[in-house]
Amino acid sequence: MSQEPRVSPESNDAPAAVPPPPRPDFDSWGKRGEAWERGWAITGIVFAFLFNVIPGWFALRAYRRWQRGERKRPTGLIVFGILATAMSIVGSLLMGMGGYEGY
């Protein structure tokens, strides 16, 4: 049987304290912003690509800069995502209720 060596309290040979492990990154998906901000920003990017390719690339660039921490919250993307979603819902409802009769 092996016994652990005894270290006297006066001795300087005590084992060094091991630092605690680093905290895990719980927000590894995006690192910046709240979930609702990310959701509306991504919705804004999708609608920007649906309307035209050039605004979609600008939107994607702004989102990536925000994720890297190079700019503040992309308020324009968030607002565009909310408005585009609302317009698509209202448009779908109007078309479904006969508000749009076509040509």
C-alpha positions as CSV (number, residue, x, y, z in Angstrom):
1,M,0.0,0.0,0.0
2,S,1.3,3.4,-0.9
3,Q,0.5,6.4,1.2
4,E,0.5,9.9,0.0
5,P,3.4,12.0,1.3
6,R,2.5,14.2,4.2
7,V,3.3,17.8,3.8
8,S,3.7,19.9,6.9
9,P,1.9,23.2,7.0
10,E,5.2,25.0,7.6
11,S,6.8,23.5,4.5
12,N,7.0,25.5,1.2
13,D,6.8,22.3,-0.7
14,A,3.1,22.3,-0.7
15,P,1.5,21.6,-4.1
16,A,0.6,24.7,-6.0
17,A,-3.1,25.6,-6.2
18,V,-4.5,24.6,-9.6
19,P,-6.5,27.5,-11.1
20,P,-10.1,26.8,-11.9
21,P,-10.9,25.9,-15.5
22,P,-12.2,28.7,-17.7
23,R,-16.0,29.3,-17.7
24,P,-17.7,27.7,-20.7
25,D,-19.1,30.1,-23.3
26,F,-22.8,29.6,-22.9
27,D,-23.6,32.1,-25.7
28,S,-21.5,30.3,-28.3
29,W,-24.0,30.7,-31.1
30,G,-23.6,34.4,-31.5
31,K,-21.5,35.9,-28.8
32,R,-23.3,39.3,-29.3
33,G,-26.8,40.4,-28.7
34,E,-29.9,38.9,-27.4
35,A,-31.8,36.1,-29.1
36,W,-34.6,38.4,-30.3
37,E,-32.1,40.8,-31.8
38,R,-30.4,38.0,-33.7
39,G,-33.7,36.6,-34.8
40,W,-35.0,39.8,-36.2
41,A,-31.6,40.7,-37.8
42,I,-31.5,37.3,-39.6
43,T,-35.1,37.9,-40.7
44,G,-34.1,41.2,-42.1
45,I,-31.2,39.6,-44.0
46,V,-33.6,37.0,-45.5
47,F,-36.1,39.6,-46.6
48,A,-33.3,41.8,-48.0
49,F,-32.1,38.9,-50.2
50,L,-35.7,38.3,-51.3
51,F,-36.2,41.9,-52.3
52,N,-32.9,42.2,-54.1
53,V,-29.4,40.7,-53.9
54,I,-27.4,43.9,-53.3
55,P,-29.3,44.9,-50.1
56,G,-28.9,41.3,-48.9
57,W,-25.2,41.5,-49.2
58,F,-25.1,44.8,-47.3
59,A,-27.3,43.4,-44.6
60,L,-25.2,40.3,-44.3
61,R,-22.0,42.4,-44.0
62,A,-23.6,44.5,-41.3
63,Y,-24.7,41.4,-39.4
64,R,-21.3,39.8,-39.5
65,R,-19.6,43.0,-38.3
66,W,-22.1,43.1,-35.4
67,Q,-21.3,39.5,-34.5
68,R,-17.5,40.3,-34.5
69,G,-18.1,43.3,-32.2
70,E,-17.0,45.9,-34.8
71,R,-20.3,47.8,-34.8
72,K,-23.2,48.5,-32.6
73,R,-26.6,46.7,-32.8
74,P,-27.9,46.6,-36.3
75,T,-31.1,48.5,-35.6
76,G,-31.9,49.0,-39.3
77,L,-31.8,45.2,-39.9
78,I,-34.0,44.6,-36.9
79,V,-36.6,47.2,-37.9
80,F,-36.5,45.9,-41.5
81,G,-37.0,42.4,-40.3
82,I,-40.0,43.4,-38.2
83,L,-41.6,45.5,-40.9
84,A,-41.0,43.0,-43.7
85,T,-42.6,40.3,-41.6
86,A,-45.6,42.4,-40.8
87,M,-46.0,43.4,-44.4
88,S,-45.8,39.8,-45.6
89,I,-48.4,38.7,-43.0
90,V,-50.8,41.6,-43.8
91,G,-50.3,41.0,-47.6
92,S,-51.1,37.3,-47.2
93,L,-54.2,38.0,-45.2
94,L,-55.4,40.6,-47.7
95,M,-54.8,38.2,-50.6
96,G,-56.6,35.4,-48.7
97,M,-59.6,37.6,-47.9
98,G,-60.1,38.7,-51.4
99,G,-58.5,42.1,-51.0
100,Y,-56.3,41.4,-54.0
101,E,-58.1,40.4,-57.2
102,G,-55.2,40.5,-59.5
103,Y,-55.3,41.6,-63.2
